[in-house]
Amino acid sequence: MPKNKSKKAINWNRISGDYSKLFWDQNIRQFWVDEEISLVEDKKSWKTLSKQEQTTYEKILAGLTLLDTEQGGVGMPSILKHVDSLHDKAILTFMAAMEQMHAKSYSTIFSTLSSMERIDELFHWVEENKALQQKTKIIVDSYENITDDKSLYIAMASSVLLETYLFYSGFFYPLYLSGQGKMIGSGEIINLIIRDESVHGLFVGILAQQVLERIPEKERKELTDKVYSIMLELFEHEKTYTKELYGEIGLYDEVITYVEYNADKALMNLGLDTHFDVEDKDINSIVLNGLDTETKTHDFFSTKGNGYIKALNHDDFEEDDFNW
């Protein structure tokens, strides 16, 4: 940018995109703080889990912490630098902050369930786990190499793959347990995070499709083929990671099917054809029910639920809102 070019202030009275105010309002409505979710009852539930189940749960949360840390600190900030709309920049900034809230919420769960010594062990495990580090590197490399519209599209597509695909192997077990009445408070936090990620993946997917439209048509297939290639490369690392985490508690096959299901959701957010074609009926019904991000309420002596979000004058998302 030329040094003498005037800087612009964001004007919310003249919004640049048909969807920007919609997504801003949706993100604001969904704002939450981890300390407001009660985890007291989880202490009792934690004691009923086997040692292996506890280890799986801990490592899942530790792995999710790494992914959210990179998304909030590197991913969203890198992408928003290359987005022209000031309103879209604002939305991405808010999303980045919520990714940090997600990362912090896992530490809140850890502090409720585990000793400081054990927590330190888990964060060391994150640094040493090859599959986790490798899939994180693939995503972060795309963020750190944005130079033009092509690389911006790949970075945005990678962000959608992270938000709508990679996170979900970690979400499986908390949903699986909370759906059986175990670890309800922690499951409620996961449900709130899923609600955020569903909006994040959709929004960045829309931005990615707009960037792709700016690229000459003859070059688009090469880019979309690359997205499928990245998705499949990530899938190989995801299988290794999932085998390590879920193999000993007998859930590997179910989790992999769930990962495939969410990979297709990520591709759909990007306006691309699905690859695995997994149907709802193929997913564990307990976990599938946990993906429902409709407002849940609980009594005040159990968990706070996700219905406490501040009420604003608004209309909920409708399917037609996304037909532009």
C-alpha positions as a Markdown table, in Angstrom:
| # | Residue | x | y | z |
|---|---|---|---|---|
| 1 | Met | 0.0 | 0.0 | 0.0 |
| 2 | Pro | 1.4 | 3.4 | -0.9 |
| 3 | Lys | 2.6 | 5.3 | 2.2 |
| 4 | Asn | 0.5 | 8.4 | 1.4 |
| 5 | Lys | -2.8 | 6.4 | 0.9 |
| 6 | Ser | -5.4 | 7.4 | 3.4 |
| 7 | Lys | -6.5 | 4.8 | 6.0 |
| 8 | Lys | -10.2 | 4.0 | 6.1 |
| 9 | Ala | -12.4 | 3.6 | 9.2 |
| 10 | Ile | -14.9 | 0.9 | 9.3 |
| 11 | Asn | -18.5 | 2.2 | 8.7 |
| 12 | Trp | -21.2 | -0.2 | 10.0 |
| 13 | Asn | -23.8 | 2.1 | 8.5 |
| 14 | Arg | -22.6 | 1.2 | 5.1 |
| 15 | Ile | -21.9 | -2.6 | 5.1 |
| 16 | Ser | -19.9 | -3.9 | 2.2 |
| 17 | Gly | -21.4 | -7.5 | 2.0 |
| 18 | Asp | -24.9 | -8.9 | 1.9 |
| 19 | Tyr | -23.9 | -11.3 | 4.7 |
| 20 | Ser | -21.5 | -9.4 | 6.9 |
| 21 | Lys | -24.0 | -8.0 | 9.4 |
| 22 | Leu | -25.7 | -11.4 | 9.5 |
| 23 | Phe | -22.5 | -13.1 | 10.5 |
| 24 | Trp | -21.4 | -10.4 | 12.9 |
| 25 | Asp | -24.7 | -10.6 | 14.7 |
| 26 | Gln | -24.6 | -14.4 | 14.8 |
| 27 | Asn | -21.1 | -14.4 | 16.3 |
| 28 | Ile | -22.1 | -11.8 | 19.0 |
| 29 | Arg | -25.2 | -13.8 | 19.9 |
| 30 | Gln | -23.0 | -16.9 | 20.4 |
| 31 | Phe | -20.4 | -15.2 | 22.7 |
| 32 | Trp | -19.7 | -17.2 | 25.8 |
| 33 | Val | -17.1 | -17.5 | 28.5 |
| 34 | Asp | -15.7 | -20.8 | 29.8 |
| 35 | Glu | -16.0 | -20.0 | 33.5 |
| 36 | Glu | -19.7 | -19.7 | 33.2 |
| 37 | Ile | -20.1 | -23.4 | 32.5 |
| 38 | Ser | -20.3 | -25.5 | 35.7 |
| 39 | Leu | -17.9 | -28.5 | 35.8 |
| 40 | Val | -18.5 | -29.5 | 39.4 |
| 41 | Glu | -20.4 | -32.7 | 38.5 |
| 42 | Asp | -17.7 | -33.7 | 36.1 |
| 43 | Lys | -15.4 | -34.5 | 39.0 |
| 44 | Lys | -17.7 | -37.3 | 40.1 |
| 45 | Ser | -18.2 | -38.6 | 36.5 |
| 46 | Trp | -14.4 | -38.5 | 35.9 |
| 47 | Lys | -13.9 | -41.1 | 38.6 |
| 48 | Thr | -16.2 | -43.5 | 36.9 |
| 49 | Leu | -14.0 | -43.6 | 33.8 |
| 50 | Ser | -11.3 | -46.2 | 33.3 |
| 51 | Lys | -7.7 | -45.1 | 33.3 |
| 52 | Gln | -7.6 | -45.6 | 29.5 |
| 53 | Glu | -10.8 | -43.6 | 29.0 |
| 54 | Gln | -9.4 | -40.8 | 31.1 |
| 55 | Thr | -6.1 | -40.8 | 29.1 |
| 56 | Thr | -8.1 | -40.6 | 25.8 |
| 57 | Tyr | -10.1 | -37.7 | 27.0 |
| 58 | Glu | -7.1 | -35.8 | 28.3 |
| 59 | Lys | -5.1 | -36.3 | 25.1 |
| 60 | Ile | -8.1 | -35.3 | 22.9 |
| 61 | Leu | -8.4 | -32.0 | 24.8 |
| 62 | Ala | -4.7 | -31.4 | 24.6 |
| 63 | Gly | -4.7 | -31.9 | 20.8 |
| 64 | Leu | -7.6 | -29.6 | 20.4 |
| 65 | Thr | -5.8 | -27.0 | 22.4 |
| 66 | Leu | -2.9 | -27.0 | 19.9 |
| 67 | Leu | -5.3 | -26.7 | 16.9 |
| 68 | Asp | -7.2 | -23.8 | 18.5 |
| 69 | Thr | -4.0 | -22.0 | 19.5 |
| 70 | Glu | -2.8 | -22.0 | 15.9 |
| 71 | Gln | -6.1 | -21.1 | 14.5 |
| 72 | Gly | -6.5 | -18.1 | 16.8 |
| 73 | Gly | -2.9 | -16.9 | 16.8 |
| 74 | Val | -1.9 | -17.7 | 13.2 |
| 75 | Gly | -4.8 | -18.8 | 11.0 |
| 76 | Met | -7.5 | -16.1 | 11.3 |
| 77 | Pro | -5.0 | -13.2 | 11.7 |
| 78 | Ser | -3.1 | -14.3 | 8.5 |
| 79 | Ile | -6.3 | -14.6 | 6.5 |
| 80 | Leu | -7.8 | -11.3 | 7.6 |
| 81 | Lys | -4.7 | -9.4 | 6.5 |
| 82 | His | -5.6 | -10.3 | 2.9 |
| 83 | Val | -9.3 | -9.7 | 3.0 |
| 84 | Asp | -10.4 | -6.3 | 1.6 |
| 85 | Ser | -13.7 | -5.8 | 3.4 |
| 86 | Leu | -13.2 | -4.1 | 6.8 |
| 87 | His | -16.4 | -5.7 | 8.0 |
| 88 | Asp | -15.1 | -9.2 | 7.1 |
| 89 | Lys | -11.9 | -8.3 | 8.8 |
| 90 | Ala | -13.8 | -7.5 | 12.0 |
| 91 | Ile | -15.7 | -10.8 | 11.9 |
| 92 | Leu | -12.5 | -12.7 | 11.4 |
| 93 | Thr | -10.9 | -10.9 | 14.3 |
| 94 | Phe | -13.9 | -11.8 | 16.6 |
| 95 | Met | -13.6 | -15.4 | 15.4 |
| 96 | Ala | -9.9 | -15.4 | 16.2 |
| 97 | Ala | -10.7 | -14.3 | 19.8 |
| 98 | Met | -13.2 | -17.1 | 20.2 |
| 99 | Glu | -10.6 | -19.6 | 19.0 |
| 100 | Gln | -8.5 | -18.4 | 21.9 |
| 101 | Met | -11.5 | -18.8 | 24.2 |
| 102 | His | -11.8 | -22.4 | 22.9 |
| 103 | Ala | -8.2 | -23.1 | 23.7 |
| 104 | Lys | -8.6 | -21.6 | 27.2 |
| 105 | Ser | -11.7 | -23.6 | 27.9 |
| 106 | Tyr | -9.8 | -26.9 | 27.6 |
| 107 | Ser | -7.4 | -25.6 | 30.3 |
| 108 | Thr | -10.4 | -24.9 | 32.4 |
| 109 | Ile | -11.5 | -28.5 | 32.0 |
| 110 | Phe | -8.0 | -29.7 | 32.7 |
| 111 | Ser | -7.7 | -27.7 | 35.9 |
| 112 | Thr | -11.0 | -29.3 | 37.1 |
| 113 | Leu | -9.9 | -32.9 | 36.4 |
| 114 | Ser | -6.1 | -33.2 | 36.4 |
| 115 | Ser | -3.1 | -32.3 | 38.4 |
| 116 | Met | -0.7 | -29.6 | 37.2 |
| 117 | Glu | 2.0 | -32.3 | 36.8 |
| 118 | Arg | -0.3 | -34.3 | 34.6 |
| 119 | Ile | -1.3 | -31.2 | 32.6 |
| 120 | Asp | 2.4 | -30.5 | 31.9 |
| 121 | Glu | 2.8 | -34.1 | 30.7 |
| 122 | Leu | -0.1 | -33.6 | 28.3 |
| 123 | Phe | 1.3 | -30.4 | 26.8 |
| 124 | His | 4.7 | -32.2 | 26.3 |
| 125 | Trp | 2.8 | -35.0 | 24.6 |
| 126 | Val | 1.3 | -32.5 | 22.2 |
| 127 | Glu | 4.8 | -31.3 | 21.2 |
| 128 | Glu | 6.0 | -34.9 | 20.7 |
| 129 | Asn | 3.1 | -36.4 | 18.8 |
| 130 | Lys | 4.1 | -36.7 | 15.2 |
| 131 | Ala | 0.7 | -37.1 | 13.6 |
| 132 | Leu | -0.8 | -34.2 | 15.5 |
| 133 | Gln | 2.2 | -32.0 | 14.7 |
| 134 | Gln | 2.2 | -33.0 | 11.0 |
| 135 | Lys | -1.4 | -32.2 | 10.4 |
| 136 | Thr | -1.0 | -28.9 | 12.2 |
| 137 | Lys | 2.0 | -28.1 | 10.1 |
| 138 | Ile | 0.1 | -28.7 | 6.9 |
| 139 | Ile | -2.5 | -26.2 | 7.9 |
| 140 | Val | -0.2 | -23.6 | 9.3 |
| 141 | Asp | 2.1 | -23.7 | 6.3 |
| 142 | Ser | -0.8 | -22.6 | 4.1 |
| 143 | Tyr | -1.4 | -19.7 | 6.4 |
| 144 | Glu | 2.2 | -18.5 | 6.4 |
| 145 | Asn | 2.6 | -18.6 | 2.6 |
| 146 | Ile | -0.2 | -16.3 | 1.4 |
| 147 | Thr | 1.1 | -14.2 | -1.5 |
| 148 | Asp | -1.7 | -14.0 | -4.0 |
| 149 | Asp | -5.4 | -15.0 | -4.6 |
| 150 | Lys | -4.4 | -18.6 | -5.3 |
| 151 | Ser | -2.5 | -19.1 | -2.0 |
| 152 | Leu | -5.2 | -17.1 | -0.2 |
| 153 | Tyr | -7.8 | -19.6 | -1.5 |
| 154 | Ile | -5.7 | -22.5 | -0.3 |
| 155 | Ala | -5.3 | -20.9 | 3.1 |
| 156 | Met | -9.0 | -20.3 | 3.4 |
| 157 | Ala | -9.8 | -23.8 | 2.3 |
| 158 | Ser | -7.3 | -25.1 | 4.9 |
| 159 | Ser | -9.0 | -23.1 | 7.5 |
| 160 | Val | -12.4 | -24.7 | 6.6 |
| 161 | Leu | -10.8 | -28.1 | 6.7 |
| 162 | Leu | -9.5 | -27.4 | 10.2 |
| 163 | Glu | -12.7 | -25.9 | 11.5 |
| 164 | Thr | -15.2 | -28.3 | 10.0 |
| 165 | Tyr | -13.0 | -31.5 | 9.7 |
| 166 | Leu | -9.9 | -31.9 | 11.8 |
| 167 | Phe | -11.5 | -30.6 | 15.1 |
| 168 | Tyr | -14.2 | -33.2 | 15.0 |
| 169 | Ser | -12.2 | -36.3 | 15.8 |
| 170 | Gly | -11.5 | -34.6 | 19.1 |
| 171 | Phe | -15.2 | -33.6 | 19.5 |
| 172 | Phe | -16.4 | -37.2 | 19.1 |
| 173 | Tyr | -15.5 | -38.5 | 22.6 |
| 174 | Pro | -16.9 | -35.6 | 24.7 |
| 175 | Leu | -20.1 | -35.9 | 22.7 |
| 176 | Tyr | -20.2 | -39.6 | 23.1 |
| 177 | Leu | -19.8 | -39.4 | 26.8 |
| 178 | Ser | -22.1 | -36.5 | 27.5 |
| 179 | Gly | -24.8 | -38.2 | 25.4 |
| 180 | Gln | -24.7 | -41.0 | 27.9 |
| 181 | Gly | -24.9 | -38.6 | 30.9 |
| 182 | Lys | -21.2 | -38.5 | 31.6 |
| 183 | Met | -19.0 | -35.4 | 31.7 |
| 184 | Ile | -22.0 | -33.2 | 31.0 |
| 185 | Gly | -20.3 | -29.9 | 31.8 |
| 186 | Ser | -17.3 | -30.5 | 29.6 |
| 187 | Gly | -19.7 | -31.8 | 26.9 |
| 188 | Glu | -21.6 | -28.5 | 27.1 |
| 189 | Ile | -18.4 | -26.6 | 26.5 |
| 190 | Ile | -17.7 | -28.8 | 23.5 |
| 191 | Asn | -21.3 | -28.1 | 22.2 |
| 192 | Leu | -20.7 | -24.4 | 22.5 |
| 193 | Ile | -17.4 | -24.7 | 20.6 |
| 194 | Ile | -19.1 | -26.8 | 17.9 |
| 195 | Arg | -21.7 | -24.0 | 17.5 |
| 196 | Asp | -18.9 | -21.5 | 16.9 |
| 197 | Glu | -17.0 | -23.7 | 14.5 |
| 198 | Ser | -20.1 | -24.3 | 12.4 |
| 199 | Val | -20.4 | -20.6 | 11.8 |
| 200 | His | -16.6 | -20.1 | 11.3 |
| 201 | Gly | -16.4 | -22.9 | 8.7 |
| 202 | Leu | -19.4 | -21.5 | 6.8 |
| 203 | Phe | -18.2 | -17.9 | 6.8 |
| 204 | Val | -14.6 | -18.7 | 5.7 |
| 205 | Gly | -16.0 | -21.1 | 3.1 |
| 206 | Ile | -18.1 | -18.3 | 1.6 |
| 207 | Leu | -15.0 | -16.0 | 1.5 |
| 208 | Ala | -13.0 | -18.8 | -0.2 |
| 209 | Gln | -15.6 | -19.3 | -2.9 |
| 210 | Gln | -15.5 | -15.5 | -3.6 |
| 211 | Val | -11.7 | -15.6 | -3.9 |
| 212 | Leu | -12.0 | -18.6 | -6.3 |
| 213 | Glu | -14.4 | -16.7 | -8.5 |
| 214 | Arg | -11.7 | -14.0 | -8.9 |
| 215 | Ile | -9.2 | -16.6 | -10.3 |
| 216 | Pro | -9.3 | -17.3 | -14.1 |
| 217 | Glu | -11.7 | -20.2 | -14.7 |
| 218 | Lys | -9.0 | -22.4 | -16.4 |
| 219 | Glu | -6.9 | -22.3 | -13.2 |
| 220 | Arg | -9.7 | -23.1 | -10.7 |
| 221 | Lys | -9.7 | -26.9 | -11.2 |
| 222 | Glu | -6.0 | -27.1 | -10.3 |
| 223 | Leu | -6.8 | -25.3 | -7.0 |
| 224 | Thr | -9.8 | -27.4 | -6.1 |
| 225 | Asp | -7.8 | -30.5 | -6.9 |
| 226 | Lys | -5.2 | -29.3 | -4.5 |
| 227 | Val | -7.9 | -28.9 | -1.8 |
| 228 | Tyr | -8.9 | -32.6 | -2.2 |
| 229 | Ser | -5.2 | -33.5 | -2.1 |
| 230 | Ile | -4.7 | -31.6 | 1.2 |
| 231 | Met | -7.8 | -33.2 | 2.6 |
| 232 | Leu | -6.6 | -36.7 | 1.8 |
| 233 | Glu | -3.1 | -36.0 | 3.1 |
| 234 | Leu | -4.7 | -34.8 | 6.4 |
| 235 | Phe | -6.9 | -37.9 | 6.4 |
| 236 | Glu | -3.8 | -40.2 | 6.5 |
| 237 | His | -2.4 | -38.3 | 9.5 |
| 238 | Glu | -5.9 | -38.3 | 11.1 |
| 239 | Lys | -6.1 | -42.1 | 10.8 |
| 240 | Thr | -2.8 | -42.5 | 12.6 |
| 241 | Tyr | -3.8 | -40.0 | 15.3 |
| 242 | Thr | -7.3 | -41.5 | 15.8 |
| 243 | Lys | -5.8 | -45.0 | 16.1 |
| 244 | Glu | -3.5 | -43.8 | 18.8 |
| 245 | Leu | -6.3 | -42.0 | 20.8 |
| 246 | Tyr | -9.3 | -44.3 | 20.3 |
| 247 | Gly | -7.9 | -47.7 | 19.4 |
| 248 | Glu | -7.6 | -49.0 | 22.9 |
| 249 | Ile | -11.2 | -48.0 | 23.8 |
| 250 | Gly | -12.7 | -49.7 | 20.7 |
| 251 | Leu | -14.0 | -46.6 | 19.0 |
| 252 | Tyr | -11.6 | -46.2 | 16.1 |
| 253 | Asp | -13.9 | -47.3 | 13.3 |
| 254 | Glu | -16.8 | -45.1 | 14.5 |
| 255 | Val | -14.5 | -42.1 | 14.8 |
| 256 | Ile | -13.0 | -42.5 | 11.3 |
| 257 | Thr | -16.5 | -42.7 | 9.8 |
| 258 | Tyr | -17.4 | -39.5 | 11.8 |
| 259 | Val | -14.2 | -37.8 | 10.5 |
| 260 | Glu | -15.2 | -38.7 | 6.9 |
| 261 | Tyr | -18.6 | -37.3 | 7.5 |
| 262 | Asn | -17.2 | -34.0 | 8.6 |
| 263 | Ala | -14.7 | -33.9 | 5.8 |
| 264 | Asp | -17.6 | -33.9 | 3.4 |
| 265 | Lys | -19.2 | -31.1 | 5.4 |
| 266 | Ala | -16.0 | -29.0 | 5.0 |
| 267 | Leu | -16.0 | -29.7 | 1.2 |
| 268 | Met | -19.7 | -28.5 | 1.1 |
| 269 | Asn | -18.8 | -25.3 | 2.9 |
| 270 | Leu | -16.3 | -24.7 | 0.1 |
| 271 | Gly | -18.9 | -25.4 | -2.6 |
| 272 | Leu | -17.2 | -28.6 | -3.6 |
| 273 | Asp | -18.5 | -32.1 | -4.2 |
| 274 | Thr | -18.3 | -34.5 | -1.3 |
| 275 | His | -15.7 | -37.3 | -1.3 |
| 276 | Phe | -16.7 | -39.9 | 1.2 |
| 277 | Asp | -20.5 | -39.7 | 0.9 |
| 278 | Val | -21.1 | -40.7 | 4.5 |
| 279 | Glu | -24.8 | -40.4 | 5.5 |
| 280 | Asp | -26.3 | -39.4 | 8.9 |
| 281 | Lys | -27.4 | -43.0 | 9.4 |
| 282 | Asp | -23.8 | -44.2 | 9.4 |
| 283 | Ile | -22.8 | -42.0 | 12.4 |
| 284 | Asn | -23.2 | -43.0 | 16.0 |
| 285 | Ser | -26.6 | -41.7 | 16.9 |
| 286 | Ile | -25.4 | -40.4 | 20.3 |
| 287 | Val | -22.7 | -38.3 | 18.7 |
| 288 | Leu | -24.9 | -37.2 | 15.8 |
| 289 | Asn | -27.4 | -35.8 | 18.3 |
| 290 | Gly | -24.6 | -33.9 | 19.9 |
| 291 | Leu | -23.9 | -32.1 | 16.7 |
| 292 | Asp | -27.3 | -30.4 | 17.0 |
| 293 | Thr | -26.4 | -26.8 | 17.8 |
| 294 | Glu | -29.9 | -25.8 | 18.7 |
| 295 | Thr | -30.2 | -24.1 | 22.1 |
| 296 | Lys | -30.1 | -26.4 | 25.1 |
| 297 | Thr | -31.2 | -25.4 | 28.6 |
| 298 | His | -30.6 | -27.1 | 31.9 |
| 299 | Asp | -31.6 | -26.5 | 35.5 |
| 300 | Phe | -29.4 | -24.1 | 37.4 |
| 301 | Phe | -28.0 | -26.8 | 39.6 |
| 302 | Ser | -26.4 | -28.8 | 36.7 |
| 303 | Thr | -25.0 | -26.9 | 33.8 |
| 304 | Lys | -25.7 | -23.5 | 32.6 |
| 305 | Gly | -26.5 | -24.7 | 29.1 |
| 306 | Asn | -26.0 | -22.7 | 25.9 |
| 307 | Gly | -29.3 | -20.9 | 26.3 |
| 308 | Tyr | -27.8 | -18.1 | 28.5 |
| 309 | Ile | -26.4 | -16.1 | 25.5 |
| 310 | Lys | -27.5 | -12.5 | 25.6 |
| 311 | Ala | -30.7 | -11.9 | 23.8 |
| 312 | Leu | -30.8 | -9.4 | 21.0 |
| 313 | Asn | -33.4 | -8.3 | 18.5 |
| 314 | His | -32.8 | -10.7 | 15.7 |
| 315 | Asp | -34.0 | -13.3 | 13.2 |
| 316 | Asp | -32.4 | -16.7 | 13.2 |
| 317 | Phe | -30.5 | -18.0 | 10.2 |
| 318 | Glu | -32.8 | -19.4 | 7.5 |
| 319 | Glu | -31.7 | -21.6 | 4.6 |
| 320 | Asp | -32.6 | -18.9 | 2.2 |
| 321 | Asp | -30.2 | -16.5 | 3.9 |
| 322 | Phe | -27.4 | -18.2 | 2.1 |
| 323 | Asn | -28.8 | -18.1 | -1.4 |
| 324 | Trp | -27.1 | -15.1 | -2.9 |
